Amino acid sequence: MSIATKTGDYGETSFANGERVAKDDVRIEAYGTLDELNSLIGVTLTHLYDEYVRTILLRVQHDLFTLGAELASMSPKTQELKLQLPKITPQHVLDIEHEITALEDKLPVQKSFILPNGTPESCYLHLTRTICRKVERIVVGISRTYHVNQHVLIYLNRLSDLLYLLARWANKEVKEQQPIYKYFEKKS
């Protein structure tokens, strides 16, 4: 079977349940942006040599595929067909929260705003965080029209927090000074 199905040549695509929709449907936007996030995490992994961070991000990539399957099935027709697709669960959220707590214990207390800057690794992680926030905003919008598993929204919110902490960790690991926003410094 060829990847070129030609079924999308006129601006439509289909969900896991076979429902055809326009490619600019907000649900397609959501999981397309999720794919962008997952791909950017893949790029980030090519710049990371810290096994601790790599292990976390590889697990996150698997979680994002699960989340994508859930987003790709947001349709009443999916409920009718009773498709059994993977879902984000409370355990996914707990795993992320565990990593957040572990990182907070390892990092110095943050006393200032930090610029998305520093090492290349940190910059890539900050970029992944911004794409994660974009996915979250899109999914929040979708939740006004379609049923969205509450754990999906919680997971995305926690994931962006985790990516922020990993960006700080990437700077700390190479003894880089955190780039601080200086607006609030006292003027001499």
N, C-alpha and C positions, 0 to 999 in steps of 0.2 A: 504494500500500500504506500503510495506516495504522500509526502507531506503536503504537496500542492493539490488540495482537494478541489480547488476552484469554487467552493461553495461560498466564499467570502468576497468574490469579485465585485459584487454590487453593493458593498457596504453593510452586509449582514454577517452575523456569526451565530453560533448556537451554544446554549448551556449544556451541562451534563445531561439534562433531561430531554434534550432535543428541541427545546423552545428556541425559535429564531427571533433575534432582536437586532436592532441597528447597532453598529460598532461603536456609536457614541452614547449608547445607553449607559447611565451612571453606574450600573453594576459591572459593566465591562470596564469602565474607567477605574473602578475600585480594584478589580483583580489584575488589570493591566499595570496599575501603579504598584500593586503588591509585587508583581513580577519584576518591575523596575527596582524595587527595594531589594529583593532577593538577588538579583543580578549584581547590584552594587555591593552587596555583602560579599558576593563571589570575587569581585574586583578587589575589595578590601582585603580579603584573605590572601591574595597574591602579594600583598605588601606587609603581611604580618608574620612574624616568626615566633611570637610569644605563644607557647602551646596552651596556656591558660585561656587566653582570649580566643584562640583558634577553636578550641573545644566548645566554648560557649557559642560562637558564631555558627559553627557547623550544626549544632543542635537547633539553633534558631532557624537556619535554612530549612530544616525538616519541618519545624513548626509552621513556617510560612507556606509550605506546600499544603499542609493540613488546612490552614486558614484559607488558602486559595480555593481548595476543594469546597469549603463551606460557602465562600462567596459565590462560587460558580454554580451553586445549587439554590441560590436565593430566588425562589419562584414558587408560587402555589402549586404549579404542576409537579414540582419535585416531591412535595408532600403527598400528592395524589399517587405518584408512582412508587412511593415508599422506598426510594433509593437509599441504600446504606453507604453513606460517604463519611470519611473521617471528620471529626469535629474538634474544635478547641474546647478543652475541659478545664475545670478548676485546677487540675494538676499542672497544666501548662502554665497557668498564672503563678501557681506556687513555686514552680521551678525558676521562673524569672525573678520572683520576689526573693528567693534564696540567693540568687546571684547578686542582686542589688544589695542585699544586706552584707554579703561577703565583701563586696567591693567597698561599700561605705566604711566597713571596719578597717580596710587596708589603706584607704586614702585619707589625707589630711582633711580636716573640716574646711569646707569652702566658706570663705568670708567675703568674697567679692564676686562680681559677675566675671565669667571667664569667656574670652573671645574664642570663636571656633578657629583655632590656629595652633601652631606648634609643629610637631613632627608630621611627616606625610601620613603615618598610620592614624594619628589623632584626627587629622583633617578628613580622611576618608570616613572615619567613624562618625564625625560630626555630620558629614554629608548623608550618611545612612540614617542618622537621627532625623534630619529634616525631611527625608523622603518618607520615613515612618510616620511622622506627624501629618504629612500630606495624605497618606492612606487613611489615617485615623479620621481626618476631617471629612474625607469622601464617605467613609463608612458611617460616620455620625449622620450625614445627610441622607444616606440610604435608609438608615434606621427610622426615619420619619415616614417612610412609605412601605418598607418591607420589614418583616420580622428578622432581626439580627440577634443571634445568640449573644447574651450580655457578656460572656467570657471573651468574645472577640474584641469588643471595645476595651475591656479591662486589659487584655493581653497587649493590644497595640499601645495603650497608654503606658503600661509598665515597660514595654520593649523600648520605647523612646527614652525612658529614664535610664534603662540599662545601657543603651548605646552612648548616652551622655557620659555615664560613669566610665565606660570602657575607653572613651576618648580621653578623659582625664588620666586614666591608668596608662594609656599609651604614651602620654607625655611624661608621667612620673617614672615609668620604666626606664627611660633613657636619660633620666635626670634633667629633663627640660623644665625650665620654669614655666608654670601655667601662664599663658598670656592673659593678663588682667585688664578689664575695662577700667580706664583711668579717670572717667568723668567725676567720680566721687572723691578722688584724692584731694587733699588740701592744697590749695594754690599757695606758692611761696611768694 
